[in-house]
């Protein structure tokens, strides 16, 4: 019985540092492939992502992988400020030469867009980039449990991404209604 307890404690002490290293993410700081870490480069990416606006990503496959007839499969996942992440979605990438392009429209109140690339080699083997995690594009207004609210569209306790602006002409409708109402009551 003691041996089992010692083994369980040993496993816990080994796994705690690994899990804390895997979860090191700085709120608001995009996570991108390091130089020479992946078989592609980012050609274009929307950063930050904005609620309700199209987020786009284009990556270019390295020449070596292209020569070996490698294919890419791109997957996204959107996470919201309440700590819930949508299921991962395999994207239908547009391919032009060695460039793969995708886009997704994040919902309101999203924290970030996760994305990853699966390289599918001609022999059928695959490798995920990054391995075991996601690349990440943060929202212009996000909430992170450890650090609170942030982002370039976070101001005075709320997100102001332009969605909160009143309907165009709404003030004119109210003014017109008031004038019509005053004219009707004046006649009587």
MARTOR-904830 format. One line per 5 residues: their letters; for each residue x, y, z of N, C-alpha, C. Coordinates in Angstrom, 2 decimals. Layout:
N
A> X,Y,Z,X,Y,Z,X,Y,Z; ...
% end
This chain:
188
XXXXX> 0.82,-1.19,0.00,0.00,0.00,0.00,0.86,1.26,0.00; 1.95,1.22,0.77,2.84,2.37,0.81,3.51,2.62,-0.53; 3.83,1.57,-1.21,4.49,1.73,-2.51,3.54,2.42,-3.49; 2.25,2.06,-3.47,1.28,2.70,-4.34,1.16,4.19,-4.02; 1.13,4.52,-2.74,1.04,5.92,-2.33,2.25,6.71,-2.79
XXXXX> 3.41,6.13,-2.64,4.65,6.81,-3.07,4.64,6.99,-4.58; 4.20,5.98,-5.32,4.15,6.10,-6.78,3.16,7.17,-7.22; 2.00,7.25,-6.57,1.02,8.27,-6.91,1.58,9.66,-6.63; 2.20,9.85,-5.48,2.80,11.15,-5.16,3.90,11.51,-6.14; 4.72,10.54,-6.49,5.79,10.77,-7.46,5.22,11.20,-8.80
XXXXX> 4.16,10.54,-9.25,3.52,10.89,-10.52,2.96,12.31,-10.47; 2.34,12.67,-9.35,1.79,14.01,-9.21,2.89,15.05,-9.26; 3.98,14.83,-8.56,5.07,15.79,-8.55,5.74,15.92,-9.91; 5.70,14.88,-10.70,6.27,14.95,-12.05,5.32,15.68,-12.99; 4.02,15.46,-12.86,3.05,16.04,-13.78,2.72,17.50,-13.50
XXXXX> 2.81,17.94,-12.27,2.49,19.34,-11.95,3.36,20.32,-12.74; 4.68,20.17,-12.75,5.47,21.13,-13.54,5.17,21.07,-15.03; 4.87,19.88,-15.56,4.56,19.75,-16.98,3.27,20.49,-17.30; 2.24,20.33,-16.46,0.97,21.00,-16.74,1.09,22.51,-16.58; 1.89,22.98,-15.65,2.03,24.43,-15.49,2.83,25.02,-16.64
XXXXX> 3.79,24.29,-17.19,4.52,24.79,-18.36,3.60,24.86,-19.57; 2.72,23.88,-19.73,1.84,23.85,-20.89,0.82,24.97,-20.86; 0.48,25.45,-19.67,-0.57,26.47,-19.58,-0.02,27.89,-19.48; 1.28,28.08,-19.69,1.86,29.41,-19.64,1.46,30.20,-20.88; 0.46,31.05,-20.70,-0.01,31.91,-21.77,-0.14,33.30,-21.18
XXXXX> 0.42,34.26,-21.86,0.30,35.65,-21.42,-0.93,36.26,-22.07; -1.86,36.70,-21.24,-3.10,37.27,-21.74,-2.81,38.40,-22.71; -3.48,38.35,-23.86,-3.33,39.40,-24.86,-2.14,39.23,-25.78; -1.28,38.26,-25.52,-0.08,38.05,-26.33,-0.31,36.87,-27.27; -0.39,37.14,-28.57,-0.63,36.08,-29.54,0.45,35.00,-29.45
XXXXX> 0.05,33.77,-29.74,0.99,32.65,-29.76,1.17,32.26,-31.21; 2.40,32.37,-31.69,2.75,32.09,-33.08,3.86,31.06,-33.15; 4.04,30.44,-34.30,5.16,29.51,-34.43,6.49,30.24,-34.27; 7.41,29.63,-33.54,8.76,30.18,-33.45,9.47,29.95,-34.78; 10.53,30.71,-35.01,11.31,30.54,-36.24,11.75,29.09,-36.39
XXXXX> 11.56,28.55,-37.57,11.97,27.18,-37.91,11.28,26.11,-37.08; 10.19,26.45,-36.39,9.45,25.46,-35.60,8.45,24.70,-36.45; 7.94,25.32,-37.49,6.87,24.73,-38.29,7.26,24.74,-39.77; 6.64,23.87,-40.56,6.95,23.81,-42.00,6.18,24.83,-42.82; 5.90,25.98,-42.22,5.17,27.04,-42.91,5.52,28.38,-42.27
XXXXX> 5.15,29.45,-42.96,5.27,30.79,-42.41,3.90,31.47,-42.52; 3.65,32.41,-41.64,2.40,33.16,-41.69,2.56,34.27,-42.72; 1.71,34.25,-43.75,1.74,35.29,-44.77,0.91,36.49,-44.33; -0.25,36.19,-43.72,-1.15,37.25,-43.28,-2.06,36.68,-42.19; -2.33,37.51,-41.18,-3.22,37.09,-40.10,-3.84,38.32,-39.48
XXXXX> -5.14,38.29,-39.24,-5.82,39.39,-38.57,-5.47,39.34,-37.09; -4.96,40.43,-36.56,-4.66,40.50,-35.13,-4.82,41.92,-34.66; -5.61,42.15,-33.64,-6.37,41.18,-32.87,-7.63,40.76,-33.63; -8.26,39.68,-33.14,-9.56,39.31,-33.70,-10.61,40.20,-33.04; -11.67,40.49,-33.77,-12.70,41.42,-33.29,-14.06,40.73,-33.37
XXXXX> -14.85,40.87,-32.30,-16.19,40.29,-32.26,-16.97,40.63,-33.52; -17.50,39.62,-34.20,-18.36,39.82,-35.35,-17.66,40.19,-36.65; -16.36,40.41,-36.63,-15.60,40.72,-37.84,-14.86,39.47,-38.31; -14.62,39.38,-39.60,-13.93,38.22,-40.16,-12.49,38.21,-39.69; -12.07,37.07,-39.16,-10.67,36.83,-38.80,-10.09,35.95,-39.90
XXXXX> -8.95,36.35,-40.46,-8.35,35.63,-41.58,-6.94,35.18,-41.27; -6.55,34.08,-41.87,-5.21,33.54,-41.73,-4.77,32.97,-43.07; -3.56,33.32,-43.49,-2.94,32.73,-44.68,-1.54,32.27,-44.29; -1.26,31.00,-44.60,0.08,30.46,-44.34,0.66,29.94,-45.64; 1.99,29.97,-45.72,2.69,29.51,-46.91,3.54,28.31,-46.53
XXXXX> 3.31,27.19,-47.20,4.08,25.98,-46.97,5.51,26.16,-47.44; 6.46,25.65,-46.65,7.87,25.70,-47.04,8.09,24.86,-48.30; 9.11,25.22,-49.08,9.40,24.54,-50.34,9.67,23.05,-50.17; 10.37,22.67,-49.11,10.71,21.26,-48.90,9.45,20.41,-48.75; 8.50,20.88,-47.95,7.25,20.14,-47.77,6.44,20.11,-49.06
XXXXX> 6.43,21.22,-49.78,5.70,21.26,-51.05,6.29,20.26,-52.04; 7.62,20.15,-52.08,8.28,19.20,-52.99,7.96,17.76,-52.61; 7.69,17.51,-51.33,7.37,16.16,-50.86,5.88,15.86,-50.89; 5.10,16.71,-51.55,3.66,16.55,-51.70,2.91,16.50,-50.37; 3.38,17.29,-49.42,2.70,17.42,-48.13,1.44,18.25,-48.32
XXXXX> 0.41,17.93,-47.57,-0.83,18.71,-47.56,-1.04,19.25,-46.14; -1.75,20.37,-46.03,-2.07,20.94,-44.73,-3.57,20.86,-44.47; -3.90,20.62,-43.21,-5.28,20.68,-42.74,-5.30,21.69,-41.60; -6.11,22.72,-41.72,-6.17,23.77,-40.70,-7.43,23.62,-39.86; -7.28,23.80,-38.55,-8.38,23.68,-37.60,-8.43,24.93,-36.74
XXXXX> -9.64,25.42,-36.46,-9.80,26.57,-35.57,-10.69,26.18,-34.39; -10.61,26.98,-33.36,-11.47,26.84,-32.19,-11.62,28.23,-31.58; -12.85,28.65,-31.32,-13.09,29.96,-30.73,-13.46,29.77,-29.26; -12.82,30.54,-28.39,-13.11,30.50,-26.96,-13.71,31.83,-26.54; -14.68,31.78,-25.62,-15.39,32.98,-25.20,-14.96,33.43,-23.81
XXXXX> -15.34,34.64,-23.45,-14.91,35.24,-22.19,-15.47,34.55,-20.95; -16.45,33.68,-21.12,-16.96,32.93,-19.97,-16.18,31.64,-19.74; -15.10,31.43,-20.48,-14.23,30.28,-20.28,-14.62,29.04,-21.05; -15.57,29.16,-21.98,-16.03,28.02,-22.77,-15.43,28.10,-24.16; -14.95,26.97,-24.66,-14.42,26.91,-26.02,-15.34,26.06,-26.89
XXXXX> -15.61,26.54,-28.10,-16.39,25.76,-29.05,-15.56,24.53,-29.45; -16.22,23.50,-29.96,-15.46,22.35,-30.46,-14.57,22.78,-31.62; -13.42,22.14,-31.79,-12.55,22.45,-32.93,-13.28,22.20,-34.26; -13.00,23.05,-35.24,-13.62,22.94,-36.56,-12.53,22.81,-37.61; -12.59,21.71,-38.38,-11.68,21.55,-39.52,-12.16,22.49,-40.61
XXXXX> -11.29,23.37,-41.05,-11.66,24.42,-42.00,-11.47,23.95,-43.45; -12.29,24.49,-44.33,-12.11,24.28,-45.77,-11.19,25.38,-46.27; -9.91,25.09,-46.30,-8.93,26.10,-46.69,-8.94,26.30,-48.20; -8.78,27.56,-48.59,-8.56,27.87,-50.01,-7.07,27.69,-50.26; -6.74,26.94,-51.29,-5.33,26.67,-51.59,-4.99,27.29,-52.94
XXXXX> -3.96,28.12,-52.91,-3.46,28.73,-54.14,-1.95,28.56,-54.14; -1.47,27.63,-54.94,-0.04,27.30,-54.91,0.30,26.68,-53.57; 1.24,27.26,-52.86,1.64,26.77,-51.54,0.97,27.55,-50.41; 0.00,28.40,-50.74,-0.66,29.24,-49.74,-2.02,28.65,-49.37; -2.24,28.53,-48.07,-3.51,28.05,-47.52,-4.16,29.22,-46.78
XXXXX> -5.43,29.49,-47.07,-6.13,30.62,-46.45,-7.46,30.16,-45.86; -7.74,30.66,-44.66,-9.01,30.38,-43.99,-9.54,31.66,-43.37; -10.83,31.64,-43.02,-11.40,32.75,-42.27,-12.56,32.23,-41.42; -12.80,32.92,-40.33,-13.89,32.59,-39.41,-14.37,33.90,-38.79; -15.66,33.97,-38.47,-16.20,35.16,-37.83,-16.48,34.84,-36.37
XXXXX> -15.65,35.36,-35.45,-15.86,35.06,-34.04,-17.13,35.71,-33.51; -17.80,35.05,-32.57,-19.01,35.63,-31.99,-18.67,36.78,-31.04; -19.70,37.46,-30.59,-19.46,38.52,-29.61,-18.96,37.89,-28.31; -18.19,38.64,-27.57,-17.67,38.22,-26.28,-16.68,37.06,-26.38; -15.88,37.03,-27.45,-14.88,35.96,-27.56,-13.53,36.42,-26.99
XXXXX> -12.78,35.48,-26.47,-11.48,35.76,-25.87,-10.37,35.66,-26.90; -10.38,34.59,-27.67,-9.35,34.39,-28.70,-9.79,33.35,-29.71; -9.06,33.31,-30.82,-9.23,32.29,-31.84,-8.00,31.39,-31.77; -8.23,30.12,-31.48,-7.16,29.12,-31.52,-7.05,28.59,-32.95; -5.84,28.23,-33.37,-5.67,27.61,-34.67,-4.46,26.69,-34.65
XXXXX> -4.52,25.66,-35.49,-3.38,24.76,-35.63,-3.38,24.16,-37.03; -2.24,23.58,-37.36,-2.04,23.01,-38.69,-1.62,21.56,-38.54; -2.27,20.70,-39.31,-1.84,19.30,-39.37,-1.16,19.09,-40.72; 0.10,18.68,-40.67,0.82,18.36,-41.90,0.55,16.89,-42.21; 0.06,16.63,-43.42,-0.22,15.26,-43.86,0.79,14.93,-44.95
XXXXX> 1.71,14.04,-44.62,2.81,13.71,-45.53,2.37,12.67,-46.56; 3.10,12.58,-47.65,2.73,11.68,-48.74,2.72,10.21,-48.31; 3.45,9.85,-47.25,3.44,8.45,-46.78,2.29,8.17,-45.81; 1.44,9.18,-45.56,0.28,9.00,-44.69,0.52,9.41,-43.25; 1.76,9.67,-42.85,2.04,10.13,-41.49,1.59,11.58,-41.34
XXXXX> 1.31,11.97,-40.10,0.87,13.34,-39.82,1.62,13.90,-38.63; 1.70,15.24,-38.58,2.27,15.95,-37.44,1.45,17.21,-37.22; 1.09,17.47,-35.95,0.36,18.69,-35.61,1.34,19.80,-35.24; 1.00,21.00,-35.67,1.77,22.20,-35.31,0.81,23.22,-34.74; 0.97,23.62,-33.48,1.94,23.11,-32.52,1.50,21.74,-32.01
XXXXX> 2.39,21.06,-31.38,2.07,19.74,-30.84,1.48,19.88,-29.45; 0.26,19.37,-29.26,-0.37,19.37,-27.96,-1.02,20.67,-27.53; -1.01,21.69,-28.33,-1.60,22.97,-27.93,-2.12,23.68,-29.17; -2.30,24.98,-29.09,-2.83,25.80,-30.18,-1.97,27.05,-30.35; -1.93,27.55,-31.58,-1.50,28.93,-31.79,-2.73,29.76,-31.43
XXXXX> -2.54,31.04,-31.11,-3.62,31.81,-30.53,-3.58,33.25,-31.02; -4.74,33.77,-31.42,-4.91,35.18,-31.74,-5.93,35.74,-30.77; -5.50,36.69,-29.95,-6.36,37.25,-28.92,-7.36,38.25,-29.49; -8.47,38.38,-28.80,-9.53,39.32,-29.17,-9.12,40.74,-28.81; -9.79,41.69,-29.43,-9.55,43.10,-29.12,-10.14,43.48,-27.76
XXXXX> -10.97,42.59,-27.19,-11.52,42.80,-25.85,-11.75,41.42,-25.24; -10.96,41.08,-24.26,-10.97,39.72,-23.72,-10.99,39.73,-22.20; -11.39,38.58,-21.65,-11.33,38.36,-20.22,-10.51,37.10,-19.97; -9.51,37.20,-19.13,-8.68,36.06,-18.73,-8.75,35.97,-17.22; -9.09,34.80,-16.71,-9.33,34.63,-15.28,-8.17,35.15,-14.42
XXXXX> -6.95,34.87,-14.81,-5.79,35.27,-14.00,-5.51,36.77,-14.04; -5.80,37.41,-15.16,-5.39,38.81,-15.31,-6.54,39.79,-15.49; -7.77,39.29,-15.64,-8.92,40.18,-15.80,-9.13,40.60,-17.25; -9.74,41.77,-17.42,-10.08,42.28,-18.75,-8.88,42.96,-19.40; -8.89,42.96,-20.73,-7.84,43.64,-21.47,-8.16,43.69,-22.94
XXXXX> -7.25,44.26,-23.70,-7.41,44.39,-25.15,-7.59,45.84,-25.54; -7.31,46.13,-26.79,-7.35,47.52,-27.25,-8.76,48.12,-27.28; -9.81,47.27,-27.30,-11.18,47.78,-27.29,-11.81,47.73,-25.91; -11.02,47.43,-24.87,-11.56,47.43,-23.51,-11.34,48.82,-22.91; -12.44,49.48,-22.56,-12.37,50.83,-22.00,-13.44,51.01,-20.94
XXXXX> -13.05,51.55,-19.84,-13.99,51.94,-18.78,-14.95,50.83,-18.39; -14.41,49.62,-18.22,-15.22,48.52,-17.73,-16.07,47.80,-18.75; -15.87,48.09,-20.05,-16.65,47.39,-21.07,-15.91,47.35,-22.40; -16.40,46.47,-23.26,-15.84,46.37,-24.61,-16.52,47.41,-25.49; -15.74,48.15,-26.24,-16.32,49.15,-27.13,-15.77,48.93,-28.53
XXXXX> -16.28,47.89,-29.18,-15.80,47.53,-30.50,-16.61,48.16,-31.62; -17.48,49.10,-31.27,-18.32,49.73,-32.28,-19.70,49.10,-32.35; -19.87,47.93,-31.72,-21.17,47.27,-31.74,-22.16,47.99,-30.84; -21.66,48.72,-29.85,-22.54,49.38,-28.89,-23.08,50.70,-29.41; -22.65,51.10,-30.58,-23.11,52.36,-31.14,-24.57,52.20,-31.53
XXXXX> -25.37,53.23,-31.29,-26.79,53.16,-31.59,-27.05,52.96,-33.08; -28.28,52.58,-33.38,-28.64,52.39,-34.77,-28.56,53.71,-35.52; -28.08,53.70,-36.76,-27.98,54.94,-37.52,-29.36,55.56,-37.69; -29.46,56.83,-37.38,-30.71,57.54,-37.56,-31.73,57.31,-36.46; -31.38,56.56,-35.44,-32.33,56.26,-34.38,-32.77,57.54,-33.67
XXXXX> -31.82,58.44,-33.44,-32.16,59.72,-32.81,-33.12,60.52,-33.68; -32.93,60.46,-35.00,-33.82,61.17,-35.92,-35.22,60.59,-35.88; -35.34,59.27,-35.74,-36.65,58.63,-35.65,-37.37,59.10,-34.39; -36.66,59.15,-33.28,-37.26,59.61,-32.02,-37.68,61.07,-32.14; -36.83,61.90,-32.71,-37.15,63.31,-32.87,-38.38,63.49,-33.77
XXXXX> -38.42,62.75,-34.88,-39.56,62.85,-35.80,-40.84,62.40,-35.12; -40.78,61.34,-34.37,-41.95,60.85,-33.65,-42.45,61.91,-32.67; -41.51,62.54,-31.97,-41.88,63.60,-31.02,-42.56,64.76,-31.71; -42.07,65.17,-32.87,-42.66,66.29,-33.62,-44.06,65.93,-34.10; -44.19,64.69,-34.64,-45.51,64.25,-35.11,-46.48,64.19,-33.95
XXXXX> -46.06,63.65,-32.82,-46.91,63.55,-31.64,-47.32,64.95,-31.16; -46.37,65.88,-31.16,-46.68,67.25,-30.73,-47.67,67.89,-31.69; -47.52,67.66,-32.99,-48.44,68.23,-33.97,-49.84,67.67,-33.78; -49.95,66.39,-33.50,-51.27,65.77,-33.32,-51.93,66.31,-32.07; -51.21,66.38,-30.97,-51.80,66.87,-29.72,-52.10,68.35,-29.79
XXX> -51.39,69.12,-30.56,-51.61,70.56,-30.69,-52.92,70.84,-31.42; -53.26,69.99,-32.40,-54.49,70.15,-33.18,-55.72,70.00,-32.29; -55.60,69.08,-31.36,-56.77,68.81,-30.52,-56.95,69.92,-29.60
% end
